Amino acid sequence: MKDTYILAIESSCDETSIAIIKNGHKEISNIVLSQMDTHSNYGGVVPEIASRMHIENITIVLEQALKEANLTMEDIDAIAVTYGPGLVGSLLIGLQAAKTLSYVYNKPLVPVHHIAGHIYANNLEKSMEFPLIALVISGGHTELVYMKEDYSFEVIGSTLDDAVGEAYDKVARVMNLSYPGGPKVDKLAHEGTDTYDLPLPLDDDSYNFSFSGIKSAVINLRHNEEQRGNQLNLPNLATSFQNRVVEILTKKTMKALKEYKVKNLIIAGGVSANKGIRERFSELCVQENINLTIPKLEYCTDNAAMIGAAGYYAYKLGRRADLDLNVKATDKLN
């Protein structure tokens, strides 16, 4: 059987990444050029700067990806590209590069949803087993997805406001931690004690999430403590905040596994790198006899390898786009 090589492009935020994936699961090359050091000067991603840096980096990253793989464009079977959701300016750079390669080399253009990419990052670890529940947690997304087979996505719950990664970064700013703050909150959470009375966010029977309330509770807590002349205990605050987040994520995810009678769980997205979340889910899945898969740390954050992994299955299913394909800042997973 002939091998299939997918060249994938990811530029939805502040990473310029191009990868070549063989048969949907083997990484041949995966170049990721991060802009984090630049945006850390501004306390977060500046969309206009991100777009300009993508323009500067995209051809360099392409050359490196092909060189590392020891392949040429003639060896590539299809071009997979993130069309959304994400920052419009950033997405446009990656999409324009993909369209150009598709046109010049007469290769099929395969559109890939960013969240599908995060889910299929797990396929780079081992073949996903179905049916499964996917918990997607990142800076812009918090979703529970039921999959009965490859490339079948049923979103059963999502965030009503702030995504979990966004809440981490906002709480980090309240704590005067530098960007990116999420990993720093996670680190502090392993040093403190749960002493602050924070609410459990959207503790209801749905599969939806809401993190704006706990974010506001942290802001109010800081204000009240300052009014009293008290100093916040940052490790304890981080522990209290993370414990509530982990509790609601695990509670709703484990409920979904039981109600959908599923024994396979995958966790995906940038926040899946969080140590506290990984530890608690690992404990619960052992107790409940659930097969848990979480990507390697390098596949948690945005990268093109995950887009290539998802793009392979989209390609095999005949999903194609023409040169009229446009980007989408927001888009439902389907």
DOPATI-685189 format. One line per field, with one value per residue (C-alpha): residue number from 1; residue in one letter; chain; y, x, z negated. Coordinates in Angstrom, 1 decimal, decimal comma. Example, Ala and Ser with C-alpha at 12.3 -4.5 7.8 and 13.67 -1.06 7.14 Angstrom:
<pts>
drenmi = 1|2
baba = a|s
lomar = A|A
north = -4,5|-1,1
east = 12,3|13,7
up = -7,8|-7,1
</pts>
This chain:
<pts>
drenmi = 1|2|3|4|5|6|7|8|9|10|11|12|13|14|15|16|17|18|19|20|21|22|23|24|25|26|27|28|29|30|31|32|33|34|35|36|37|38|39|40|41|42|43|44|45|46|47|48|49|50|51|52|53|54|55|56|57|58|59|60|61|62|63|64|65|66|67|68|69|70|71|72|73|74|75|76|77|78|79|80|81|82|83|84|85|86|87|88|89|90|91|92|93|94|95|96|97|98|99|100|101|102|103|104|105|106|107|108|109|110|111|112|113|114|115|116|117|118|119|120|121|122|123|124|125|126|127|128|129|130|131|132|133|134|135|136|137|138|139|140|141|142|143|144|145|146|147|148|149|150|151|152|153|154|155|156|157|158|159|160|161|162|163|164|165|166|167|168|169|170|171|172|173|174|175|176|177|178|179|180|181|182|183|184|185|186|187|188|189|190|191|192|193|194|195|196|197|198|199|200|201|202|203|204|205|206|207|208|209|210|211|212|213|214|215|216|217|218|219|220|221|222|223|224|225|226|227|228|229|230|231|232|233|234|235|236|237|238|239|240|241|242|243|244|245|246|247|248|249|250|251|252|253|254|255|256|257|258|259|260|261|262|263|264|265|266|267|268|269|270|271|272|273|274|275|276|277|278|279|280|281|282|283|284|285|286|287|288|289|290|291|292|293|294|295|296|297|298|299|300|301|302|303|304|305|306|307|308|309|310|311|312|313|314|315|316|317|318|319|320|321|322|323|324|325|326|327|328|329|330|331|332|333|334
baba = m|k|d|t|y|i|l|a|i|e|s|s|c|d|e|t|s|i|a|i|i|k|n|g|h|k|e|i|s|n|i|v|l|s|q|m|d|t|h|s|n|y|g|g|v|v|p|e|i|a|s|r|m|h|i|e|n|i|t|i|v|l|e|q|a|l|k|e|a|n|l|t|m|e|d|i|d|a|i|a|v|t|y|g|p|g|l|v|g|s|l|l|i|g|l|q|a|a|k|t|l|s|y|v|y|n|k|p|l|v|p|v|h|h|i|a|g|h|i|y|a|n|n|l|e|k|s|m|e|f|p|l|i|a|l|v|i|s|g|g|h|t|e|l|v|y|m|k|e|d|y|s|f|e|v|i|g|s|t|l|d|d|a|v|g|e|a|y|d|k|v|a|r|v|m|n|l|s|y|p|g|g|p|k|v|d|k|l|a|h|e|g|t|d|t|y|d|l|p|l|p|l|d|d|d|s|y|n|f|s|f|s|g|i|k|s|a|v|i|n|l|r|h|n|e|e|q|r|g|n|q|l|n|l|p|n|l|a|t|s|f|q|n|r|v|v|e|i|l|t|k|k|t|m|k|a|l|k|e|y|k|v|k|n|l|i|i|a|g|g|v|s|a|n|k|g|i|r|e|r|f|s|e|l|c|v|q|e|n|i|n|l|t|i|p|k|l|e|y|c|t|d|n|a|a|m|i|g|a|a|g|y|y|a|y|k|l|g|r|r|a|d|l|d|l|n|v|k|a|t|d|k|l|n
lomar = A|A|A|A|A|A|A|A|A|A|A|A|A|A|A|A|A|A|A|A|A|A|A|A|A|A|A|A|A|A|A|A|A|A|A|A|A|A|A|A|A|A|A|A|A|A|A|A|A|A|A|A|A|A|A|A|A|A|A|A|A|A|A|A|A|A|A|A|A|A|A|A|A|A|A|A|A|A|A|A|A|A|A|A|A|A|A|A|A|A|A|A|A|A|A|A|A|A|A|A|A|A|A|A|A|A|A|A|A|A|A|A|A|A|A|A|A|A|A|A|A|A|A|A|A|A|A|A|A|A|A|A|A|A|A|A|A|A|A|A|A|A|A|A|A|A|A|A|A|A|A|A|A|A|A|A|A|A|A|A|A|A|A|A|A|A|A|A|A|A|A|A|A|A|A|A|A|A|A|A|A|A|A|A|A|A|A|A|A|A|A|A|A|A|A|A|A|A|A|A|A|A|A|A|A|A|A|A|A|A|A|A|A|A|A|A|A|A|A|A|A|A|A|A|A|A|A|A|A|A|A|A|A|A|A|A|A|A|A|A|A|A|A|A|A|A|A|A|A|A|A|A|A|A|A|A|A|A|A|A|A|A|A|A|A|A|A|A|A|A|A|A|A|A|A|A|A|A|A|A|A|A|A|A|A|A|A|A|A|A|A|A|A|A|A|A|A|A|A|A|A|A|A|A|A|A|A|A|A|A|A|A|A|A|A|A|A|A|A|A|A|A|A|A|A|A|A|A|A|A|A|A|A|A
north = 0,0|3,4|5,7|9,0|12,2|15,3|18,7|20,6|24,3|25,8|29,6|30,2|32,3|33,0|29,8|29,5|25,7|23,4|19,6|16,5|13,5|10,0|7,9|10,0|9,1|9,3|12,6|13,1|16,7|19,3|22,8|25,2|28,8|30,5|34,2|33,9|35,9|38,8|38,8|38,4|42,0|43,0|40,7|38,7|38,1|41,2|40,1|42,6|41,7|38,0|38,4|40,2|37,6|34,8|36,6|36,8|33,2|31,1|30,4|29,7|27,2|25,5|25,1|23,7|21,2|19,8|19,7|17,8|15,3|14,9|15,3|17,6|18,9|16,2|13,7|15,3|14,0|16,8|20,2|20,4|23,8|25,3|27,6|28,4|29,2|31,6|35,1|36,1|37,8|34,9|32,3|34,2|33,9|30,1|29,7|31,8|29,7|26,5|27,8|28,8|25,4|23,7|25,7|25,6|21,9|20,8|19,2|18,7|21,4|19,9|22,2|21,3|22,7|23,7|21,7|18,6|19,1|19,2|16,0|14,2|15,1|12,0|9,9|10,8|8,9|5,8|5,0|6,4|3,8|4,5|5,4|8,1|11,3|14,2|17,0|20,0|22,6|25,6|29,3|29,7|26,5|24,3|21,5|18,0|16,0|12,6|10,6|7,3|6,9|8,7|12,3|12,1|15,0|15,6|18,6|17,8|20,7|23,9|27,1|29,8|32,5|32,4|29,3|27,5|28,7|32,3|32,1|30,8|33,7|36,3|35,0|35,0|38,7|39,3|37,6|39,8|36,8|37,4|36,1|33,2|32,9|29,5|27,4|29,6|29,2|25,5|25,5|27,6|25,4|22,5|24,7|25,9|24,8|25,2|28,0|30,4|30,0|30,1|29,0|25,8|27,2|26,2|23,2|22,0|18,9|20,2|19,5|23,2|25,2|28,8|30,3|34,0|33,6|32,1|34,7|37,5|35,9|36,0|39,7|40,5|38,5|40,5|43,8|42,8|41,7|45,0|46,9|45,1|45,6|41,9|40,4|37,5|34,1|33,4|29,7|29,1|31,2|29,2|25,9|27,0|28,2|25,2|22,8|24,3|24,2|20,6|19,5|20,8|19,5|16,0|16,0|16,8|14,7|11,6|12,1|12,1|8,9|7,1|8,5|7,8|4,4|5,1|3,7|5,9|9,4|11,8|15,2|17,8|21,4|23,7|23,3|19,5|20,3|21,4|19,0|19,2|18,4|15,4|14,1|14,1|12,7|9,9|9,0|9,0|7,0|4,3|4,1|3,9|1,7|4,3|4,3|7,8|9,4|12,8|14,1|14,6|18,2|19,2|18,2|20,0|23,5|24,6|22,7|21,6|17,9|17,7|19,4|16,8|14,0|15,2|16,2|12,7|11,4|14,3|13,6|9,9|10,9|13,1|16,4|19,1|22,8|25,0|28,2|30,1|28,7|31,5|31,7|31,7|33,4|31,2|27,9|24,9|21,6|19,1
east = 0,0|1,4|2,3|0,4|2,3|0,4|2,1|0,2|0,2|-0,9|-0,9|-4,1|-2,4|1,2|3,0|4,1|4,3|4,6|4,8|4,9|2,9|3,0|-0,2|-1,8|0,3|4,0|5,8|8,4|9,0|7,4|8,8|7,3|8,5|7,0|6,4|6,0|9,1|7,8|4,3|5,4|6,5|2,9|1,3|-0,5|-0,8|-1,0|-2,8|-1,2|2,3|1,5|0,3|3,5|5,7|3,9|4,6|8,3|8,6|6,3|8,7|11,6|9,5|8,4|12,0|13,0|10,1|10,9|14,7|14,2|11,9|14,3|11,3|10,3|6,8|6,5|6,5|3,5|0,0|-2,1|-1,9|-3,8|-4,3|-6,0|-8,8|-10,3|-11,1|-8,4|-7,0|-8,1|-4,9|-2,8|-5,0|-4,9|-1,1|-1,2|-4,1|-2,5|0,6|-1,4|-3,4|-0,2|1,4|-1,9|-2,1|1,6|2,1|-1,4|-2,0|-5,4|-6,2|-7,7|-9,4|-8,9|-10,7|-8,3|-10,0|-10,0|-6,3|-6,0|-8,0|-5,9|-2,7|-3,5|-3,3|0,4|0,8|-1,2|-4,3|-7,4|-10,0|-13,7|-16,1|-14,4|-15,0|-12,5|-12,0|-10,5|-9,0|-7,1|-6,8|-9,8|-11,8|-13,3|-15,4|-16,6|-16,8|-18,3|-16,7|-18,2|-15,7|-12,9|-13,8|-17,2|-17,6|-20,6|-20,0|-22,0|-20,7|-18,8|-17,9|-20,5|-17,9|-14,2|-12,3|-10,3|-6,9|-8,2|-9,3|-5,9|-4,2|-6,6|-6,2|-2,4|-2,6|-4,6|-1,7|0,9|2,4|4,1|2,7|2,0|0,6|-1,2|1,9|3,0|-0,4|-0,1|3,4|2,3|-0,7|1,7|3,3|0,2|-2,8|-6,5|-7,4|-9,5|-13,3|-13,8|-17,0|-17,2|-17,9|-21,3|-21,9|-25,0|-26,3|-25,2|-21,9|-21,3|-18,6|-18,3|-15,2|-16,0|-17,5|-14,5|-12,3|-14,5|-14,3|-10,5|-10,6|-13,1|-11,0|-7,9|-9,8|-11,3|-7,9|-6,3|-9,1|-8,3|-4,6|-3,9|-1,5|-2,7|-1,0|-0,3|0,5|-2,7|-4,7|-3,3|-4,1|-7,7|-8,3|-6,8|-8,7|-12,0|-11,1|-9,9|-13,0|-15,5|-13,6|-13,3|-16,9|-18,5|-16,1|-16,5|-20,3|-20,2|-18,1|-20,7|-23,8|-22,4|-21,1|-17,6|-14,3|-11,9|-11,0|-8,6|-7,6|-6,3|-5,3|-2,7|-4,1|-3,8|-0,1|-1,3|0,3|-2,6|-5,2|-3,1|-2,6|-6,2|-7,6|-4,9|-6,1|-9,8|-9,3|-7,4|-10,2|-12,9|-11,1|-11,0|-8,4|-6,8|-4,6|-3,0|-0,5|3,2|3,8|5,1|1,8|-0,4|0,3|-0,4|1,6|1,2|1,7|-1,7|-3,2|-1,5|-2,8|-6,3|-5,8|-4,9|-8,3|-10,1|-8,2|-9,1|-12,7|-12,6|-12,8|-11,5|-11,5|-11,0|-9,1|-12,2|-11,7|-11,6|-10,7|-13,2|-12,5|-15,2|-16,6|-18,4|-16,6|-18,3
up = 0,0|1,0|-1,8|-2,0|-2,8|-4,1|-4,3|-7,0|-7,8|-11,1|-11,8|-13,8|-16,5|-17,2|-16,1|-12,5|-11,9|-9,0|-9,3|-7,1|-8,3|-6,9|-7,0|-9,6|-12,5|-11,8|-12,1|-9,4|-10,2|-12,4|-12,5|-15,0|-15,2|-18,3|-18,8|-22,5|-23,4|-21,3|-22,6|-26,2|-26,0|-25,6|-28,1|-25,4|-21,7|-19,5|-16,4|-14,0|-15,1|-14,9|-11,3|-10,3|-11,9|-10,1|-6,8|-7,7|-8,8|-6,6|-3,7|-6,1|-8,0|-4,8|-3,6|-7,0|-7,1|-3,6|-4,4|-7,7|-6,0|-3,1|-0,7|2,1|3,0|5,6|2,8|1,1|1,7|0,3|-1,5|-4,8|-6,4|-9,4|-8,1|-11,5|-14,2|-15,2|-14,5|-11,1|-10,1|-11,2|-9,5|-6,2|-6,0|-6,4|-4,1|-1,4|-1,6|-1,4|1,6|3,4|2,9|3,9|7,1|8,2|7,5|8,3|4,9|3,2|0,6|-2,6|-5,1|-8,8|-11,8|-14,5|-17,2|-15,0|-14,9|-18,7|-18,9|-16,3|-18,1|-20,2|-17,0|-16,9|-20,2|-19,4|-17,2|-18,8|-19,9|-19,3|-20,6|-22,7|-24,6|-23,8|-26,3|-24,4|-26,7|-25,4|-25,5|-23,3|-23,7|-26,3|-24,7|-25,2|-22,0|-21,4|-18,5|-17,4|-14,6|-12,7|-11,8|-13,4|-15,9|-18,1|-20,4|-23,6|-25,7|-25,4|-27,2|-27,6|-28,0|-29,0|-27,9|-30,6|-29,3|-29,0|-32,7|-33,7|-31,9|-33,4|-36,9|-36,4|-35,5|-38,7|-40,5|-38,6|-36,9|-33,5|-30,2|-29,5|-33,0|-32,8|-33,4|-36,2|-38,0|-37,6|-39,1|-42,1|-42,6|-43,5|-46,2|-48,1|-50,1|-49,2|-51,7|-49,6|-49,3|-45,5|-43,7|-41,6|-38,1|-36,5|-38,6|-36,9|-35,0|-31,6|-29,8|-29,3|-31,1|-32,4|-33,9|-34,0|-37,5|-39,1|-37,3|-38,7|-42,2|-42,1|-41,1|-43,9|-46,4|-45,5|-45,8|-49,2|-50,6|-49,4|-51,1|-54,4|-54,0|-53,6|-51,1|-49,0|-49,4|-45,8|-46,0|-48,1|-45,6|-42,7|-44,5|-45,3|-41,8|-40,1|-42,4|-41,4|-37,7|-37,9|-39,9|-37,3|-34,3|-35,8|-37,1|-33,8|-31,7|-33,9|-33,8|-30,0|-29,9|-32,0|-30,2|-26,8|-27,9|-26,7|-28,0|-26,0|-26,9|-25,2|-26,4|-23,9|-23,6|-25,2|-28,7|-28,5|-29,4|-32,9|-35,4|-37,9|-35,3|-34,0|-37,5|-38,5|-35,3|-35,5|-39,0|-38,1|-34,9|-36,8|-39,3|-36,7|-34,2|-31,5|-28,7|-28,9|-26,2|-26,5|-23,9|-24,5|-25,7|-22,3|-20,7|-23,3|-22,0|-18,5|-15,9|-12,3|-13,1|-14,6|-11,5|-9,3|-11,5|-11,2|-7,5|-6,6|-7,6|-6,0|-2,8|-2,9|-3,4|-0,3|-2,0|0,4|0,8|3,8|4,0|2,8|-0,7|-3,3|-7,0|-9,8|-13,2|-14,7|-13,4|-14,7|-14,7|-12,3
</pts>
